[in-house]
Amino acid sequence: MSHDFDPINNHSNNEHFQDVLTRALENPSRRSILRGGLGLASMFALPMLPGCGGASAAAGLPTLPTSSTLAFTAVNKSILDQIVLPSGYTAKILHATGDTLSPLAPAYSNAGTETGDSWENRVGDHHDGMQLFYIDANNKATYTATNKAVIAINHESSADAHFLNPTGQTSGGVTGKKFDQFGSWDALTRPGDQVLKEINLHGVSIVEVTLDINGKPTGYNATSSMNRHITPQTLMNVTGPAAHLADLKAMMVTKFDTTGATVRGTLNNCGHGATPWGTYLACEENWAFYFNIATGAAAPTDAKTLASRTRYGVAKTAIAAGATAASGQGWFTPTDLADDNHRFSRWNVAAGGATAADDFRNEPNTFGYNVEIDPANPSAVPAKRMAMGRFAHEACVCSIPVVGKPLSFYMGCDSRNEYIYKFVTTANWDAADIGGGIVAGNKYLNEGKLYAAKFNSDGSGQWVELSMSNSSISGYSSFAFANQAEIYVHTRLAADAAGATKMDRPEWGAVNHANGEIYFALTNNSSANRTPAKVDAANPRAYNDPDGNKGSGNPNGHIIRFKEAGNLSTAATFTWDIFLFGAEEDSSSDVNISQLTAKNSMSSPDGLWFSKSTGICWIQTDDGAFTDETNCMLLAAVPGTVGDGGEFVVNNSLTANGVTTTGKQKTFVGGILGESRLRRFLVAPKGAEVTGLTETADGKTLFVNIQHPGEMTTKIGTSPAFSFQSQWPGNGGGLPSAYGPSGRPRSATLMITKDDGGKIGL
C-alpha cells in the first residue's frame, strides 16, 4: 500500500548518508580508499569499484553485456482497467477478496452484505506477500514438488473497507464515509459488525492449491481442511531467548493474558519471509495506526511507554488523554455487540486499571514482529518471533542456507528515515530440520543476534549489534534500556542509540540465489525530505516530475544492494551500490541514470523477489508518480553484481515555490542493464499495486498479487452508489473471463502461465 503520507517518527541525531559522504569528499585519505587504496579497503576486503575518479564519473557508467535470458517482448505502458501481459502468456485468478475458505461462509456477494464473523472463513483483503509450499507424504512442508500444495498470503490493510459495506463505512450513525488508518475522524461509536469485518479481513489466508496430474495449479480447494484464515484475533505464543523470555512476557501482560505468555493476532502484513525448514513469516508493518485512547481516558504516564509510542508512531490519541479525534480505525468504540474476549476494548490502550494486567496499555507491544506460521499444520499455534526485533517489518529474507553455518535474515523497516536490520541465528543450519515446523522455528529464531546497518561513505558498511553489551545502547540517555528484552521490543530506539544509518523507506528485501547479494527497494521520497541540499550517496537525486504532474523530491525511487564481506551472511561488514534508479524515460540523464526506455521505465519499486528456477529478479511497483502515464507494473531483470558499474556524479535541480536549487552528489551505481536485461512484463488495472510473488518448483507458474484495484473509488451521497476507478476483476480485464460478481473492485491472486508450457520469462 502507498505510504506517501506516513509521518516521520525518527527524530534521532543519527547520521544521514550526506554527513558521512561530506567527510569522505573532504578527506583525501578516504578518497584514496575509493580508488582501491589500502586502509579500510584491505581491512574489509572491499572489491575495487570500477570507474572511480572524477573523469570516469563524467564519462558515464558501463553498460552490462546483453542477455538472451528474457525471451518475452516487453509490454507497453497502460492506463486501462485490465491486466496487460506479453503475447504468449495467460493470467487466471486463484482467488480474490471475500472468496470462501469453508462451507460455513456463503458465496461472496460483492455488495457488502457479508457479516463480520463470516470473514473468519473468507480470503482476506489487500493481498500482499505470499509463498507456495508443497506438502509431502508425511504432511510436512517442503519446497520440492509433490502432488499437494498450499499457498499462504498476507492481507495488508482494510483501507478499502468502504467497498465491504452496502453504503460504505459508518461512524456515529453517519454512513458512506471513506476512512482508513491514515485518516482521522471523530471518535463516535461504530457498528460492531463493521468493525468485526475490518478486523477479520486482515491477517493471513492459507489455502490448498489444486494441481493437475502435471503439477500445474488450476485453482484452489474451497473446502479443504488445510484452509484457514489467521486473523488479528488468532491466539499466538510469545517467544524469545530463554534468558530474556520472562522480561519479554512482562511487557506483553494485558487483561487478556495476565502472564504475558500469549497474545492475539497479526496486523497489516505486507512483505513476507519463508524459512529453509518450510514455515511462513508474516511481517507486521503498519500496525501502529490501529490503537486509540477513548476520549477522557487515562494515558500511561511512564516515560518509557510514552517515548516508545512516540517513536513508533502509535496514534497521537494513544499518547495523550482527553482526545476528541481518533487517528485510527475506531475499533474500540462498538456498543451494539458484546465485547466477547475483549475483542473491541483491546484497541483502547488507555491505562484504565491499576496495573497493566487490568487493561490493554501493553497491547501495542504485542505487534510489530515477524509471525511464524506452519502452513502444513492447521492446528499449530503461530509464534511471534520477538528476538528478530519490533518495527514496521516489510519483509524478512533468508540468506542462502549452508549446512553447519548460521542463517541470516534481512529485514527492512518501512518508514522514512528508518533502518535495515539483520538477525543471525545462534544455531547452525541442519537440513534435517526441513519440515520441522514451529519446533524448528524455536531452534533458529529464538536465539541469535540482532544488528542494524551502518553505511559508510567509502562504499563499505558495517553491522552494529543491538545488544546491552553495546555501551551506546546500555548508556543511551534518551531511553534507559534495562535489559535485552527491551531492545527486542523497542528496537527502533536501540538502533537510534547504536548509530544506524537512516534510510528512505526500506521496503522489500531479496537475496540473489546465484551469489548471495542482498537487494532492498527504497521506494520514493518527497521534496520535504529530499532537496539538492538533503541528498546523500544512497539517496542521491532531487528533482521534479518531468511533466510537472506528480510531485518532486525523489518521486521514482531506486533499489540498493550490498554484498557481505567474504560472501558470508554472518559478516560484520559489507560493500554497497545502487542497482537501479526508477525514472520516466524522458527524464534528464541526471534523473534517468539507469538509462531506462519506454519498454522498461518504472517508478517506486516496492516488491523484490528472485526466482530460484530462472534467476530473474522480479520488481514490483507501488506508485503515485508515474500513474498519469501508466498503472503500476511488474518488471523482469537479469541482475549483475555489486561493483559492476562505477562512480557517478548527479547534477541535481529542483524547483519548488518558484525557487530553483541545485547541487552535485556523488554516488556508486551498478552497470546499465539495457532492454535485454530489464523489461516490463505486466501492467496492472487502475489504482492497483502489484505486490507479492511466488512460483511453482518448475518455474512454470508465477503467482502475482494485484492489491487494491480502484483505490481511488469514492462514495456518492448516502445511496449504495460508488464512483469506481476500477471494476476489476469482475470486468474480466485481461483475463480469459470475468471473475466473480461484477461491480466493486477486489484484490486478487493471479496464476500466470506461458501458453507453450515453458518457464516464466524465458
Buried (B, 14 or more C-beta within 10 A) or exposed (E): BBBBEBEEBBEBEBBBBBBBBBBBBEEEEBBBBBEEBEEBBEEBEBBBBBBBEEEBBEEBBBEBEEBEBBEBEBBEBBEBBBBBBBEEBBBBBBBBBBBBBBEEBEEBBBBBEBEBEBBBBBBBBBBBBBBBBBBBEEEBBBBEEBEBBBBBBBBBBBBBBBBBBEBBBBBBEEBBBBBBBBBBBEBBBBBBBBBBBBBBBBBBBBBBBBBEEEBBBEBBBBEBEBBBBBBBBBEBBBBBBEEBBEBBBBBBBBBBBEEBBBBBBBBBBBBBBBBBBBBBBBBBBBBBBBBBBBBEBBBBEEEBBBBBBBBBBBBBBBBEBEBEBBBBBBBBBBEEBEEEEBBBBBBBBBBBEEEBBBBBBBBBBBBBBBBBBBBBBBEBEBBBBBBBBBBBBBBBBBBBBBEEBBBBBBBBBBBBBBBBBBBBBBBEBBEEBBBBBBEBBBBBBBBBBBBBBBBBBBBBBBBBBBBBEBEEBBEBEEBEBEBBBBBBBBBBBBBBBBBBBBBBBBBBBBBBEEEBBBBBBBBBBBBEBBBBEBBBBBBBBBBBBBEEEBBBBBBBBBBBBBBBBEEBBBBBBBBBBBBBBBBBBEBEEBBBBBBBBBBBBBBBBBBBBBBEBBBBBBBBBBBBBBBEBBBBBBBBBBBBBBBBBBBBBBBBBBBBEEEEBEBBBBBBBBBBBBBBBBBBBBBBBBBBBBBBBBBBBBBBBBBBBBBBBBBEBEBEEEEBEBEBBBBBBBBBBBBEEBBBBEBBBBBBBBBBBBEEEBBBBB
